[in-house]
């Protein structure tokens, strides 16, 4: 079978991870692939593992070379791919490719004619998998898009979550810069710009393994910081000759993301590292100009101003303050309209506050249903870095907004103490102990919105010179479990989270399961309940977990005499469902 896709896998001293990586490529649902493994002078067992794969799978070929680095290994692999294969991909040898990633990406390119496809990424650590922060914005597929129409693709700077049309790759003579670290960006960003169109897949295609020990070492590496700055300068120069606005956006992203990693490493680095950072990053910030700082968070504007002024001592003091209090924590000075972020005890470390620099925080601590059928919520809410002062100097208003449509209703709120707010903030500069709130929601006064859906719960916070609307959220990811309550009269209320925002939904049930029992003979399950809309049911409908409605009734089954089958209902709360069913 002629390959549809060439996959290049550079290999160097990864024997602990290589087997999993190569197996994830071998087990792809797209079978028509060739895999070129390049052993870049490994001194452990990696070469043996790669050779064993090549011996048992004809799609795998092994190329060996003296150690020359990741870029050189990738370039060698491209040169050894078979001619005429229409698509090209790269996989790093300590990562894992999602089982159907290559099938989905090549199918997308076949359908749209785009020059490259890119997909979502999981971050794989010792604690398990997490969404890679660089792709949190990726919530919907975007076929035939382009970086000039979707600037968030500036964050898509890696080679291994992509499939390239080979004719596109060859036409532009792409090659990874050899002898340097951070080799992906100087190729990937130009590829995004030079592509006629790009397919962006919302679903995950790749597990990126993050080895924390190596990150700590690289953070204070002189060569690393110089190579990262050089890579950003190369891409910035590429954009400078094509699109000045996109260049400004890219420069700002380097100051926010790429260099922030090394900026935070300054306290740990030696004199050579600090000199390399201030010289290279300072020159980049000087060239980018004050305009590149405008959209950054205020704490970064303060730091980069100090970098541009080469004030290392004050910069280290700001970083020490941040380590003690957490990122984004500062004091506020000046009257409303002219407020500035300041760092206590650090001379000249300040910047003018923008509206986005004073966000609102709202967290739910407790939710309970009372005997009167009303839902009582307790939590805390405050404007970050503006301490919650006396009640007469602030205003908190509860609101619920229809999940679909624009209907909004006010909800009375009572201010209470909440020392948990200060503790959860993780800092000691501000006192949020008085930021507590209590509100009561009466489902009888919240009819189902005409457009369907539920009600999102939020607050309006007002303090001196600042007014913010904020959604109420869970205090942490593990606390976002739904709370279900039977309101009677066939109504059920569910308090849960949609996209992290607290939501109350009231629905009218068509039927209720009240009990179930197993029949020894034949292992049948008998479900007993009531139909609330008056219609007589004709079958019991079972669907597997995760599947929607539309399954056929179980063939040949009849209800036990005297029992009424109830369609589509879950078992009674507290009972265990039949295995595999819901």
C-alpha positions as CSV (number, residue, x, y, z in Angstrom):
1,X,0.0,0.0,0.0
2,X,1.4,3.4,-1.0
3,X,1.8,5.7,2.0
4,X,-0.5,8.7,2.4
5,X,1.6,10.2,5.2
6,X,5.3,10.4,6.2
7,X,5.9,10.7,9.9
8,X,9.4,11.8,11.1
9,X,10.4,10.8,14.6
10,X,13.8,12.1,15.9
11,X,15.2,9.9,18.6
12,X,17.8,10.7,21.3
13,X,18.1,9.1,24.7
14,X,14.4,8.5,25.4
15,X,14.4,4.8,26.1
16,X,11.9,5.3,29.0
17,X,9.3,6.8,26.6
18,X,10.1,5.6,23.1
19,X,8.1,2.4,23.1
20,X,4.9,4.3,24.0
21,X,5.5,6.9,21.3
22,X,6.2,4.5,18.5
23,X,3.3,2.3,19.4
24,X,1.0,5.3,19.3
25,X,2.1,5.9,15.8
26,X,2.0,2.3,14.7
27,X,-1.6,1.9,16.1
28,X,-3.0,4.8,14.2
29,X,-6.3,4.3,12.5
30,X,-4.6,5.6,9.3
31,X,-2.7,2.5,8.3
32,X,-1.1,4.0,5.1
33,X,1.9,5.7,6.7
34,X,5.6,5.5,6.6
35,X,7.7,6.3,9.7
36,X,11.2,7.5,9.5
37,X,13.0,7.2,12.8
38,X,16.3,9.1,13.1
39,X,18.6,7.9,15.9
40,X,20.5,11.1,16.7
41,X,23.5,9.5,18.4
42,X,21.6,7.9,21.3
43,X,23.8,6.5,24.1
44,X,21.0,4.6,25.9
45,X,18.7,1.8,24.6
46,X,16.7,4.1,22.3
47,X,18.5,2.8,19.1
48,X,17.8,-0.8,20.0
49,X,14.0,-0.1,20.6
50,X,13.8,1.8,17.3
51,X,15.6,-1.0,15.4
52,X,13.2,-3.6,16.9
53,X,10.2,-1.6,15.6
54,X,11.8,-1.4,12.1
55,X,12.3,-5.2,12.2
56,X,8.7,-6.1,12.9
57,X,6.8,-3.4,11.1
58,X,7.7,-2.7,7.4
59,X,6.3,0.8,7.6
60,X,9.1,1.8,10.0
61,X,12.6,2.7,8.9
62,X,15.6,3.6,11.0
63,X,18.3,6.1,10.0
64,X,21.3,6.6,12.3
65,X,23.5,9.7,12.5
66,X,26.0,11.2,15.0
67,X,24.4,13.5,17.5
68,X,23.5,16.8,15.8
69,X,20.4,18.0,17.6
70,X,16.7,17.9,17.2
71,X,16.5,20.2,14.1
72,X,19.2,18.3,12.2
73,X,17.4,14.9,13.0
74,X,14.1,16.3,11.7
75,X,15.7,17.6,8.6
76,X,17.5,14.3,8.0
77,X,14.2,12.4,8.5
78,X,12.5,14.6,5.8
79,X,15.3,13.9,3.4
80,X,14.8,10.1,3.9
81,X,11.0,10.0,3.3
82,X,9.8,8.3,0.2
83,X,9.1,10.5,-2.8
84,X,5.5,11.2,-3.8
85,X,4.0,10.8,-0.3
86,X,1.4,13.6,-0.2
87,X,1.5,14.5,3.5
88,X,4.1,15.0,6.2
89,X,4.1,15.0,10.0
90,X,6.5,15.1,12.9
91,X,6.3,13.4,16.3
92,X,8.7,13.9,19.2
93,X,9.9,10.6,20.7
94,X,8.8,11.2,24.3
95,X,5.3,12.1,23.3
96,X,2.1,10.2,22.3
97,X,-0.1,10.7,19.2
98,X,-3.8,10.3,19.7
99,X,-4.9,7.1,18.0
100,X,-6.9,8.6,15.2
101,X,-5.1,12.0,14.9
102,X,-3.5,11.4,11.5
103,X,-6.7,10.0,10.0
104,X,-8.6,13.1,11.1
105,X,-6.1,15.6,10.0
106,X,-5.4,14.0,6.5
107,X,-9.1,13.6,6.0
108,X,-9.6,17.3,6.7
109,X,-6.9,18.3,4.2
110,X,-8.3,16.0,1.6
111,X,-11.7,17.6,2.1
112,X,-10.7,21.3,2.2
113,X,-7.5,21.5,0.1
114,X,-5.7,23.5,2.9
115,X,-1.9,23.4,3.2
116,X,-1.7,22.3,6.8
117,X,-4.0,21.0,9.6
118,X,-3.4,21.6,13.3
119,X,-5.1,20.2,16.3
120,X,-5.7,20.5,20.1
121,X,-3.1,19.3,22.6
122,X,-3.1,17.6,25.9
123,X,-0.3,18.3,28.4
124,X,1.0,15.1,30.0
125,X,2.7,15.4,33.4
126,X,3.2,13.2,36.4
127,X,-0.2,14.3,37.7
128,X,-2.0,13.1,34.5
129,X,-3.2,14.9,31.4
130,X,-4.3,18.6,31.3
131,X,-5.5,20.9,28.6
132,X,-2.4,22.7,27.2
133,X,-2.9,26.4,28.0
134,X,-1.7,27.4,24.5
135,X,-4.9,25.9,23.1
136,X,-7.6,26.8,25.7
137,X,-9.1,29.1,23.1
138,X,-9.7,26.2,20.7
139,X,-13.3,25.5,21.4
140,X,-14.6,25.0,17.8
141,X,-13.3,23.6,14.6
142,X,-12.0,26.2,12.0
143,X,-11.6,24.7,8.5
144,X,-9.9,26.8,5.9
145,X,-9.0,29.6,8.2
146,X,-5.8,31.7,8.4
147,X,-3.6,33.3,11.0
148,X,-4.5,36.8,9.6
149,X,-8.2,36.0,10.3
150,X,-7.6,34.2,13.6
151,X,-4.6,35.8,15.4
152,X,-4.9,33.3,18.2
153,X,-3.0,30.9,15.9
154,X,0.1,32.9,16.9
155,X,0.2,30.5,19.9
156,X,0.3,27.5,17.6
157,X,4.1,27.3,17.4
158,X,4.9,23.6,17.6
159,X,5.5,21.1,14.8
160,X,4.2,17.9,16.3
161,X,0.4,18.6,16.4
162,X,0.2,19.2,12.6
163,X,0.0,17.5,9.2
164,X,1.5,19.4,6.3
165,X,0.7,19.1,2.6
166,X,4.1,17.9,1.3
167,X,4.0,20.0,-1.9
168,X,3.5,23.1,0.3
169,X,6.4,22.1,2.6
170,X,8.7,21.6,-0.4
171,X,7.6,24.7,-2.3
172,X,8.7,27.0,0.5
173,X,11.9,25.0,1.3
174,X,11.1,24.8,5.0
175,X,13.9,23.4,7.2
176,X,14.4,23.6,11.0
177,X,17.3,25.9,12.1
178,X,20.2,23.6,13.2
179,X,22.4,24.2,16.2
180,X,19.8,26.1,18.1
181,X,17.1,25.5,20.7
182,X,13.5,26.5,20.2
183,X,13.5,25.5,16.6
184,X,9.8,25.1,16.0
185,X,8.7,28.8,16.0
186,X,10.9,30.1,13.1
187,X,9.2,27.5,10.9
188,X,5.7,27.2,12.2
189,X,4.7,30.9,12.3
190,X,6.0,31.5,8.7
191,X,4.2,28.3,7.6
192,X,0.9,29.7,9.0
193,X,1.4,33.0,7.1
194,X,2.5,31.3,3.8
195,X,-0.3,28.8,3.8
196,X,-3.3,29.5,1.5
197,X,-5.5,28.2,4.3
198,X,-5.3,26.1,7.5
199,X,-7.6,23.6,9.1
200,X,-7.9,23.8,12.9
201,X,-9.3,20.8,14.6
202,X,-11.0,21.3,18.0
203,X,-10.4,17.7,19.1
204,X,-7.1,16.7,20.7
205,X,-4.5,15.1,18.4
206,X,-1.4,14.9,20.7
207,X,-0.1,14.2,24.2
208,X,2.8,16.6,24.9
209,X,4.9,15.1,27.7
210,X,6.3,17.8,30.0
211,X,9.3,16.7,32.0
212,X,9.5,19.2,34.8
213,X,13.2,18.7,35.7
214,X,14.4,19.6,32.3
215,X,12.2,22.8,32.4
216,X,13.8,24.0,35.6
217,X,17.3,23.5,34.1
218,X,16.4,25.3,30.9
219,X,14.9,28.3,32.6
220,X,18.3,29.6,33.7
221,X,20.3,28.4,30.8
222,X,22.3,31.1,29.0
223,X,22.2,29.4,25.6
224,X,18.5,28.7,26.1
225,X,17.6,32.4,26.7
226,X,19.7,33.6,23.8
227,X,18.3,31.0,21.4
228,X,14.7,31.8,22.4
229,X,15.3,35.5,21.9
230,X,16.9,34.8,18.5
231,X,14.0,32.7,17.4
232,X,11.5,35.4,18.3
233,X,13.7,38.1,16.5
234,X,13.8,35.9,13.4
235,X,10.0,35.5,13.3
236,X,9.5,39.2,14.1
237,X,11.7,40.2,11.2
238,X,9.8,37.8,8.9
239,X,6.5,39.5,9.9
240,X,8.0,43.0,9.7
241,X,8.4,42.7,5.9
242,X,4.7,41.6,5.5
243,X,2.3,42.9,8.2
244,X,3.3,45.6,10.7
245,X,0.1,45.0,12.8
246,X,0.7,41.2,13.0
247,X,4.3,42.0,14.0
248,X,3.2,44.1,16.9
249,X,0.8,41.3,18.0
250,X,3.6,38.8,17.8
251,X,6.1,40.9,19.7
252,X,3.6,41.4,22.5
253,X,3.0,37.6,22.6
254,X,6.8,37.1,23.0
255,X,6.9,39.5,25.9
256,X,3.8,37.9,27.5
257,X,4.6,34.2,26.9
258,X,8.0,33.3,25.5
259,X,10.2,35.7,27.6
260,X,8.0,35.5,30.7
261,X,9.4,32.0,31.3
262,X,12.9,33.3,31.4
263,X,11.9,36.5,33.2
264,X,10.6,34.4,36.1
265,X,14.0,32.6,36.2
266,X,16.0,35.7,36.9
267,X,16.1,35.2,40.7
268,X,17.6,31.7,40.2
269,X,20.1,32.6,37.4
270,X,23.7,33.6,37.8
271,X,25.3,36.8,36.6
272,X,25.9,35.5,33.1
273,X,22.3,34.5,32.7
274,X,21.0,37.8,34.0
275,X,23.3,39.7,31.7
276,X,22.2,37.6,28.7
277,X,18.5,38.2,29.5
278,X,18.7,41.9,30.1
279,X,20.8,42.4,27.0
280,X,18.8,40.3,24.6
281,X,15.3,40.7,26.0
282,X,15.9,44.4,26.7
283,X,17.0,45.0,23.1
284,X,13.9,43.1,21.9
285,X,11.6,45.2,24.1
286,X,13.4,48.4,23.0
287,X,12.8,47.6,19.3
288,X,9.2,46.5,19.9
289,X,8.5,49.8,21.7
290,X,6.1,51.0,24.3
291,X,3.2,50.1,22.0
292,X,3.9,46.3,22.4
293,X,3.4,46.7,26.2
294,X,-0.1,48.3,26.0
295,X,-2.1,45.2,25.9
296,X,-0.2,43.3,28.5
297,X,-1.4,42.8,32.1
298,X,-0.2,45.6,34.4
299,X,2.2,43.4,36.3
300,X,4.0,42.6,33.0
301,X,4.0,46.2,32.0
302,X,5.8,47.1,35.2
303,X,8.4,44.3,34.7
304,X,9.1,45.1,31.1
305,X,9.4,48.8,31.9
306,X,12.1,47.9,34.4
307,X,13.8,45.6,31.8
308,X,13.8,48.5,29.2
309,X,15.4,50.7,31.9
310,X,17.9,48.0,32.8
311,X,16.9,48.3,36.5
312,X,17.8,44.8,37.6
313,X,17.7,45.3,41.4
314,X,14.1,46.7,41.3
315,X,13.1,43.9,38.9
316,X,14.4,41.3,41.3
317,X,12.5,43.0,44.2
318,X,9.2,42.9,42.2
319,X,9.8,39.2,41.4
320,X,10.5,38.5,45.1
321,X,7.2,40.3,46.1
322,X,5.4,38.2,43.5
323,X,6.8,34.9,44.8
324,X,5.6,35.8,48.3
325,X,2.1,36.9,47.3
326,X,1.4,35.2,43.9
327,X,1.2,36.5,40.4
328,X,-1.0,39.5,39.7
329,X,-1.0,40.8,43.2
330,X,-0.1,44.5,43.8
331,X,-1.2,47.6,45.7
332,X,-3.3,50.3,44.2
333,X,-2.5,54.0,44.6
334,X,-4.1,57.2,43.4
335,X,-7.6,58.5,43.0
336,X,-10.3,56.8,40.7
337,X,-9.5,57.4,37.1
338,X,-5.8,57.8,37.8
339,X,-5.0,54.7,39.7
340,X,-1.7,53.0,39.4
341,X,-0.4,49.5,40.4
342,X,2.5,49.8,42.8
343,X,4.7,47.4,44.6
344,X,5.3,48.4,48.3
345,X,8.9,49.1,49.0
346,X,10.0,49.0,45.4
347,X,11.0,52.4,44.1
348,X,9.6,53.4,40.7
349,X,7.9,50.1,40.1
350,X,4.4,51.2,39.0
351,X,2.1,51.5,35.9
352,X,-1.2,53.0,35.1
353,X,-4.2,50.7,35.6
354,X,-6.4,49.7,32.7
355,X,-10.0,48.5,33.3
356,X,-9.0,44.9,32.7
357,X,-6.3,45.1,35.4
358,X,-9.0,45.1,38.1
359,X,-11.0,41.9,37.5
360,X,-13.8,40.6,39.7
361,X,-13.7,37.3,41.5
362,X,-16.8,35.4,42.6
363,X,-16.8,31.9,44.2
364,X,-19.6,29.7,45.6
365,X,-18.9,28.2,49.0
366,X,-22.2,26.5,49.9
367,X,-25.5,25.7,48.2
368,X,-28.5,24.2,50.0
369,X,-32.2,23.7,49.5
370,X,-34.4,24.8,52.4
371,X,-37.7,23.3,53.5
372,X,-39.5,26.2,51.8
373,X,-38.2,25.0,48.4
374,X,-35.8,27.9,48.0
375,X,-32.1,27.7,47.1
376,X,-29.7,29.5,49.4
377,X,-26.2,30.3,48.1
378,X,-23.3,31.5,50.1
379,X,-19.9,32.6,48.7
380,X,-17.6,35.5,48.3
381,X,-16.9,38.2,45.6
382,X,-14.5,41.0,45.4
383,X,-12.6,43.3,43.0
384,X,-9.1,41.9,42.9
385,X,-6.5,44.1,44.5
386,X,-9.2,46.5,45.8
387,X,-9.8,45.3,49.4
388,X,-13.4,44.7,50.3
389,X,-14.0,47.6,52.7
390,X,-17.1,48.6,54.8
391,X,-20.5,47.8,53.3
392,X,-21.4,51.4,52.8
393,X,-18.5,51.9,50.5
394,X,-19.3,49.0,48.1
395,X,-22.3,47.6,46.4
396,X,-23.1,43.9,45.5
397,X,-26.1,43.1,43.4
398,X,-27.2,39.5,42.5
399,X,-28.4,38.8,38.9
400,X,-29.5,35.7,37.0
401,X,-29.3,35.8,33.2
402,X,-31.0,33.4,30.8
403,X,-28.6,31.0,29.4
404,X,-30.1,31.6,26.0
405,X,-31.4,35.0,25.1
406,X,-31.0,38.3,27.0
407,X,-33.5,38.0,29.9
408,X,-31.9,39.3,33.2
409,X,-33.5,39.3,36.7
410,X,-32.1,40.9,39.9
411,X,-31.7,38.9,43.0
412,X,-31.4,40.3,46.5
413,X,-28.0,39.9,48.1
414,X,-26.9,40.2,51.7
415,X,-23.3,41.0,52.7
416,X,-21.7,38.7,55.2
417,X,-18.2,38.0,56.5
418,X,-16.1,35.4,54.6
419,X,-12.6,34.9,55.9
420,X,-12.3,32.1,53.4
421,X,-11.9,34.7,50.6
422,X,-8.6,36.0,52.0
423,X,-7.3,32.5,52.6
424,X,-8.2,31.3,49.1
425,X,-6.6,34.3,47.5
426,X,-3.2,33.1,48.6
427,X,-1.8,36.5,49.4
428,X,-1.3,38.7,52.5
429,X,-1.4,42.2,51.1
430,X,-5.2,42.6,50.9
431,X,-8.0,41.7,53.3
432,X,-11.1,40.2,51.6
433,X,-12.7,38.9,54.8
434,X,-15.8,41.2,54.3
435,X,-16.4,40.0,50.7
436,X,-19.0,37.4,51.6
437,X,-22.5,37.3,50.1
438,X,-25.7,35.3,50.6
439,X,-28.5,35.2,48.0
440,X,-31.8,33.2,47.8
441,X,-33.2,31.9,44.5
442,X,-36.9,31.0,44.4
443,X,-37.5,28.5,41.5
444,X,-41.2,29.6,41.4
445,X,-40.1,33.1,40.4
446,X,-37.7,31.7,37.7
447,X,-39.8,30.2,35.0
448,X,-38.0,28.3,32.3
449,X,-36.6,30.8,29.7
450,X,-38.7,31.0,26.5
451,X,-35.6,30.0,24.5
452,X,-34.8,27.0,26.7
453,X,-31.8,26.4,28.9
454,X,-31.3,27.6,32.5
455,X,-30.3,30.7,34.4
456,X,-26.6,31.7,34.9
457,X,-25.9,33.1,38.4
458,X,-23.8,36.2,38.7
459,X,-23.1,39.5,40.5
460,X,-22.5,43.1,39.9
461,X,-19.8,44.5,42.1
462,X,-19.2,48.2,42.5
463,X,-16.4,49.9,44.5
464,X,-14.7,53.3,44.3
465,X,-14.2,54.0,40.6
466,X,-14.9,50.4,39.4
467,X,-18.0,48.4,38.4
468,X,-17.8,44.8,37.2
469,X,-20.1,42.0,36.3
470,X,-18.9,38.6,37.2
471,X,-20.1,35.0,37.0
472,X,-20.2,32.9,40.1
473,X,-17.8,29.9,39.8
474,X,-16.7,26.9,41.8
475,X,-13.9,27.5,44.4
476,X,-11.9,24.8,42.6
477,X,-12.2,22.2,39.8
478,X,-13.1,19.4,42.2
479,X,-16.1,21.3,43.7
480,X,-18.2,21.7,40.5
481,X,-20.5,18.7,41.2
482,X,-24.2,19.1,40.3
483,X,-26.9,19.5,43.1
484,X,-30.2,17.9,42.1
485,X,-33.5,18.7,44.0
486,X,-37.0,17.5,43.4
487,X,-39.4,20.4,43.6
488,X,-42.6,18.3,43.5
489,X,-45.4,18.6,40.9
490,X,-43.1,16.9,38.4
491,X,-40.4,19.6,38.5
492,X,-36.7,19.1,39.1
493,X,-34.0,21.7,39.8
494,X,-30.4,21.1,38.9
495,X,-27.6,23.5,40.1
496,X,-24.5,22.8,38.1
497,X,-21.8,24.6,36.1
498,X,-21.8,25.4,32.4
499,X,-18.3,26.5,31.1
500,X,-17.4,27.0,34.8
501,X,-20.3,29.4,35.5
502,X,-22.9,28.5,38.1
503,X,-26.3,27.6,36.5
504,X,-29.7,26.8,37.8
505,X,-32.0,24.8,35.5
506,X,-35.7,23.9,36.3
507,X,-37.2,21.2,34.1
508,X,-40.6,19.5,34.1
509,X,-40.3,15.7,34.0
510,X,-42.5,13.5,31.8
511,X,-42.0,10.4,34.0
512,X,-40.4,9.3,37.3
513,X,-38.8,6.0,38.2
514,X,-39.7,5.2,41.8
515,X,-38.3,1.7,42.3
516,X,-36.7,-1.2,40.6
517,X,-36.0,-4.8,41.4
518,X,-34.2,-7.7,39.8
519,X,-36.1,-10.8,38.8
520,X,-34.1,-13.9,39.5
521,X,-35.5,-15.8,36.6
522,X,-33.7,-14.6,33.4
523,X,-31.9,-11.7,35.2
524,X,-34.6,-9.2,34.1
525,X,-34.8,-5.8,35.7
526,X,-38.3,-4.4,36.7
527,X,-38.7,-0.6,36.9
528,X,-41.7,0.9,38.5
529,X,-42.7,4.6,38.3
530,X,-45.3,7.2,37.3
531,X,-45.9,9.0,34.0
532,X,-46.7,12.6,34.7
533,X,-48.1,13.9,31.4
534,X,-51.0,11.5,31.3
535,X,-49.8,9.5,28.3
536,X,-49.5,5.7,28.6
537,X,-46.0,4.4,27.8
538,X,-45.5,1.6,25.3
539,X,-41.9,0.6,25.9
540,X,-38.9,1.0,28.3
541,X,-36.0,2.8,26.5
542,X,-32.5,2.0,27.6
543,X,-29.5,4.0,26.2
544,X,-25.8,3.5,26.8
545,X,-23.9,6.1,28.8
546,X,-22.9,9.0,26.5
547,X,-25.4,8.1,23.7
548,X,-28.4,10.2,22.9
549,X,-32.0,9.3,22.5
550,X,-33.2,7.3,19.5
551,X,-32.3,3.8,20.5
552,X,-34.8,1.1,19.8
553,X,-36.7,-0.6,22.6
554,X,-35.2,-3.9,23.8
555,X,-36.6,-6.5,21.4
556,X,-38.8,-9.3,22.8
557,X,-39.1,-7.9,26.3
558,X,-42.4,-7.6,28.0
559,X,-43.2,-5.9,31.3
560,X,-44.0,-8.1,34.3
561,X,-47.7,-8.3,35.0
562,X,-48.9,-5.4,37.1
563,X,-45.8,-3.2,36.5
564,X,-45.7,-0.2,34.2
565,X,-42.6,0.4,32.1
566,X,-41.4,4.0,32.2
567,X,-39.6,5.4,29.2
568,X,-36.2,7.0,29.4
569,X,-36.0,7.6,33.1
570,X,-33.0,7.0,35.4
571,X,-33.1,4.7,38.4
572,X,-34.2,6.1,41.7
573,X,-31.6,8.3,43.4
574,X,-29.3,6.1,45.5
575,X,-29.9,2.9,43.5
576,X,-27.3,1.4,41.2
577,X,-28.1,1.3,37.5
578,X,-27.8,-1.9,35.4
579,X,-24.2,-2.3,34.3
580,X,-23.5,-0.4,31.1
581,X,-26.8,1.4,31.2
582,X,-28.0,4.7,32.6
